[in-house]
Amino acid sequence: MVVTELMTIDDLAAYLKVSRRTIYEWLKQNKIPALKLVGQWRFKKDKIDEWMEQHSQT
């Protein structure tokens, strides 16, 4: 069984070291992979890591 860590907006903001406001802006602009479960945003850590890798400027 594969366990995927789900993060809240607060968890994600801390993980990415950005503000909650930034996360909400990204959500509004569909810039970040997210799930809405029972009216609350959740983020899969592995999807966020993939997204960061794709959008990194190296």
QUIVENBEL-V835792 format. One record per residue. OMEGA is omega in whole degrees, -180 to 180 (* if undefined). NEAR is the number of other C-alpha atoms within 10 Angstrom. Layout:
BEGIN
OMEGA:NEAR
OMEGA:NEAR
END
This chain:
BEGIN
179:3
179:4
179:5
-180:11
175:11
-180:16
173:17
177:14
178:18
178:12
-177:15
178:20
179:17
-179:12
-178:12
-179:12
175:9
-179:12
174:14
180:15
178:11
178:11
179:18
177:15
179:13
178:13
-179:14
-178:10
-178:9
-178:10
-172:11
179:17
-175:15
174:18
173:13
-178:9
179:8
176:7
-180:7
179:9
175:15
-175:19
177:20
-176:16
-179:17
177:12
178:16
179:18
176:12
-179:12
179:14
179:13
-180:11
-175:9
179:9
-179:8
180:6
*:4
END
